[in-house]
């Protein structure tokens, strides 16, 4: 699913990669070590594997605020949990895996 260019800057993929690398591919919420691009263990199902893909979350929920200190590396499960409050909605494409 493509990233909505109205919500994210043109260099979003590079920013997200910078955050993931600087956090050593670990979820800042639960500490889970996540997979790097191209890593896909043969012993896991697709649903198990995709749960361990690292994503980047905006701490203040403002996708226009792309300061490094506002960006947080999170696994898919923690990212979904962070967006399940009544104050934050999930827009189409916002939690896409790539």
C-alpha positions as CSV (number, residue, x, y, z in Angstrom):
1,X,0.0,0.0,0.0
2,X,1.6,3.3,-1.0
3,X,2.3,6.0,1.6
4,X,-0.1,9.0,1.4
5,X,2.1,11.9,0.2
6,X,-0.2,14.4,1.8
7,X,0.6,12.9,5.2
8,X,4.3,12.1,4.9
9,X,7.3,13.9,3.5
10,X,9.0,12.7,0.3
11,X,12.0,11.4,2.3
12,X,9.8,9.4,4.7
13,X,11.4,6.0,3.8
14,X,14.9,7.4,4.5
15,X,13.7,9.0,7.8
16,X,12.1,5.8,8.9
17,X,15.2,3.8,8.1
18,X,17.4,6.2,10.1
19,X,15.1,5.7,13.1
20,X,15.1,1.9,12.8
21,X,18.9,1.7,12.4
22,X,19.5,4.1,15.3
23,X,17.3,1.9,17.5
24,X,19.1,-1.3,16.4
25,X,15.9,-2.7,14.8
26,X,14.2,-3.0,18.3
27,X,10.7,-1.9,19.3
28,X,11.0,0.9,21.8
29,X,7.8,-0.2,23.5
30,X,8.3,-3.9,24.1
31,X,12.0,-4.4,23.3
32,X,11.3,-7.0,20.6
33,X,14.1,-7.4,18.0
34,X,12.5,-7.0,14.6
35,X,13.5,-8.1,11.1
36,X,15.5,-6.0,8.7
37,X,14.4,-5.6,5.1
38,X,15.2,-8.8,3.2
39,X,15.2,-11.0,6.4
40,X,12.4,-13.5,6.4
41,X,12.7,-16.6,8.5
42,X,11.7,-19.8,6.8
43,X,10.2,-21.3,10.0
44,X,7.6,-18.6,10.5
45,X,4.2,-18.1,8.9
46,X,3.5,-14.8,7.1
47,X,1.4,-13.5,10.0
48,X,4.1,-14.4,12.5
49,X,6.8,-12.8,10.4
50,X,5.0,-9.6,9.6
51,X,4.2,-9.1,13.3
52,X,8.0,-8.6,13.8
53,X,8.5,-5.9,11.1
54,X,9.6,-2.7,12.6
55,X,7.5,0.5,11.9
56,X,7.9,4.1,12.8
57,X,5.4,5.9,15.0
58,X,4.9,9.7,15.5
59,X,4.9,10.2,19.3
60,X,2.6,13.2,19.0
61,X,0.5,11.5,16.2
62,X,1.3,14.4,13.9
63,X,2.6,13.0,10.6
64,X,3.9,16.4,9.6
65,X,6.2,16.5,12.7
66,X,9.1,14.5,11.5
67,X,11.8,15.6,14.0
68,X,13.9,12.5,14.9
69,X,12.9,13.0,18.6
70,X,9.2,12.6,17.6
71,X,9.8,9.3,15.8
72,X,9.7,6.0,17.6
73,X,10.5,2.5,16.3
74,X,7.8,0.1,17.2
75,X,6.7,-3.4,16.2
76,X,3.4,-3.8,14.3
77,X,1.5,-4.9,17.4
78,X,2.8,-2.0,19.6
79,X,2.1,0.4,16.7
80,X,-1.5,-0.7,16.5
81,X,-1.9,-0.4,20.3
82,X,-0.5,3.1,20.2
83,X,-3.2,4.1,17.7
84,X,-6.1,2.4,19.5
85,X,-7.0,5.4,21.8
86,X,-10.0,7.5,21.2
87,X,-7.8,10.5,20.5
88,X,-6.0,8.9,17.5
89,X,-7.3,7.6,14.3
90,X,-5.5,5.4,11.8
91,X,-5.6,6.7,8.3
92,X,-5.4,4.6,5.2
93,X,-1.8,3.4,4.6
94,X,-0.6,4.8,8.0
95,X,0.3,1.4,9.4
96,X,1.5,-0.2,6.2
97,X,4.4,-2.6,6.5
98,X,6.7,-1.0,4.0
